[in-house]
Amino acid sequence: MSHDKPIAESTVRRLSVYLRVLEHAVARGVRTISSDDLAEEGGTTSAQVRKDLSFFGSFGTRGRGYHVADLVAELQRILGLGREWRVYIVGAGKIGAALASYHGFVQRGFTVLGVYDNDARLIGSPVDGIDGVTVRDFSRLAADAARERPDIAVLAVPSEVAQGVADKVVAAGITAILNFAPVSLHVPDAVTVRSVNMALELEGLAYAIVHRDSVTPAA
C-alpha cells in the first residue's frame, strides 16, 4: 500500500513494539488477538493500534480481532524484515563489541559483515559472537564496501571523530547510518541517519521518575 504522506517515526516505533508483542503471542500459542490486548501489552490504546495499522491496510476482523501469525508476517514485511540487511560496525570498543555480539541482529535479518577500528591493538582480533570475523582496519572500509555493498553502517565512535567517520562512510556509498555518538551528524539528504543518545534517554527516564506523580494534560 502506498502512502501520500510519510509515516511518522513514532508510528514505526509502535509497529516494532506490536511485532514483539505478537511474536510473544505466537510463542504462547495464541492464534488471535484483539486490539485491546495488543494495546495493553504494547503500552498504548486500542484506538492508536487501529490507527497505526490503518496506514497500511485492513488486517483485523470486527469481533474477532487480528490473526496473530498473519499480522506478524505483515508487520515484518512493512518493517522491511523479509530480507537480509548487510551491516558494518565502525568502532570496536565496548559499545561496538557489544553490538557485534548481539544475537538479535541475526534474528531480524541484520548480518554484520565487518567491524572496523583504527586502533592497531584491536585490528585483527576476533569479534566475539561472529565466527570467522576479525576487526578490520578502518582504512579498508571504502574498498570493502565497494565489494560487499553494505546497507547500513553503525557508528560506535567518540563524538569528536563521528562526523569525520560519517563522511568516509557516506563517501563509501553507504546511505543508512545508526549513530551511537552523542553528536548530530551532517549528511546529504539521500543519507538516512538514526541516532541513539543513551544520555538523552537516561535524562528522560530521570525526569519521568522525578515527576512520576505529576499529571500532564493530554495534548
N, C-alpha and C positions, 0 to 999 in steps of 0.2 A: 504494500500500500504506500503510495507516495504522499508527501506532505507539502502543503503550500508554505508552511512556516516551520522554522527549526524547532525541534523538540527541546524543551528546557533541560539543562543538565540535572536539575533536581528530579525531574521525571525519570531520566535514565538511571539515576542512582536508586530510585524506588523500584524500578524494574529489576535491578540486580538483587535488591532485598527480596522482592516477590519470588524471584527464581530460587533463592536459597531456601525460603520457606517451603516452596513446592518440592524441591529436591528432598528436604527432610520428610515431607509428607509421603513421597514415593518410598523412601526408606522404611517408613512405618506401615506401608501397605495401604495408604489412603488413596482412594480412586477418584473421589470428587471432593471439592472444597468450595465453600460459599465465600462471597466477597467479604462478609462479616468476619469469618475465621481468618481469611487471608490478611485482612486489615489488622485484626488484633495481633496476629503473630508478626506482622510487618511494621507495627507501630504507627499506623495511620488510620484513616476512616474508610468505610466501605464505599462512600461516595468518591473518595480520592482514588481508590483502586479502580472503580469503574471508569472514572475519567481518564486515568493514565492508560488503561488498556484500550479505551475507545479511540485513541490516536492511531491505533494500528489495526483495528478491525473489530469484529464482534466474535467473542470467544465463549461466552457463557450461555447457559440456558435458564430462562426465568423459572425459579422454583427448584432448580436442580443444581445450580452453581456451575463451577468450572471442572472439566475433566482434567485431572492433575497431569497425567502424562502428556496429553496434547498441549496443554498450556506451557509445560516445561519446554517442549520442542519448539513452540512458537517464540517463547522468550529467548531461547538460545539462538534462534535464527535472527530475531530482531537485534540482539546484542552482538551479533557477528561472531558467535562462538562455534559455528559449524565448520570452521576451517582452522588451519594451522597459522599462528602468528609467530613470526620469527623475531627474536629479541636479542639485542646486545645490552649488556650492563656495563656502564663505564664507572669505574671506581670499585676496587676490590677490597676496600676496608670493611669495617664491621657491618655497616648497612648493606653495602653491595654483596658481601659474602652471605648475609642472612637472606637477602632477596634471591640470590642464585640457588640457595638450598631449599627454597620454599616449594613444597611439592604441589601446592595449589595451582601453580602456573601450568604444569603439565595437564592437570585435570581440566583446566579451562582452555586448553589448546595453545598455550603460550610456550614456545620452545626456546630456551636460552641457548643460542648458538655460540656466544662468546662473551667473556668477561675481560675487561681491559683496565690497565693501570699504567702509570709511568714510573712506578717505584720498582727499581731493579731487584729489590729484595722479594717482591711478590711475583714478578714476571716469571712464568714457567712453573709456578707452584700449582698443584691440583686444586680444582674447585670442588669443595665438599658438596655431595649430593648429585653431581653430574659426572657420570663415568666418562673418562677419556677427555675431559675438558680441563685445560690449564689456563692460567691467567696470561693474556696476550699483551704485548707491548702496544700502548695506545697509538704509537706511530703507524701501526699496521691497519688501523681501523678503516681508512678510506679504501685501501687495496682489498681488504677482506670484504667490505660492503659491496664493492663492485662485483665480486664473485658470488657472495652468499645472498645478496639482496634482502637485508633485514627490513622488517616493517616498523619496528619500534626500538628506540633507544631509551634505556633507563639511566638517569644521571644520579649517581650517589657520590658526589664530589663536593669539596668545600665550596662555600659561596663565592669566594674570591676568584675561583677559576671556572665557575659554572658557565658564565657567558662565553668564554673562550672555547670551552669544550663543546657547548651547544653550537657555536659557529662551525666547528670542524665536523660535528655530526650532521648538520644541515648540508655542508659542502659535500659530504659523502653521499648525499641523496636520500637520507632518512627523513621522513616527513611527519613522524609522530614521536613525541618526547614525553616521558614521565619523569618529572623533576623532583628530586628529594632535597635539593639545595634550597635553603631559606632565602631565595632571591628571585625576583621577577626576571624572566628571560625575554629578550627581544629577538624575535624570529620573523621570517617572511610570512605573509598572510597564508601561504599554501602549507605552512607547517602548523600542526596542532600540538599544543602543549597542555599538559595537566600537571599541576603542582601539588605535592603532598607536603604541607608545612606542619610538622609534628608539634612545634612550639605553639603555633596558632590553635591547633586542635586542643592542646592541653590548657591553653588560656581560656578557650571557650568552655571546656569542662569545668575549670576552676570557677568561672563566672556562674555556671549553672548550679554548682554546689553552694556557692555563697548566697545565691538568690533563689534557692530551691523553693522557698515558701512564698515568694512573691507571685503576684498574679499579673500576667501580661495580657492586655486586651487583644482580642482577635484582630488581625489585620483586615 
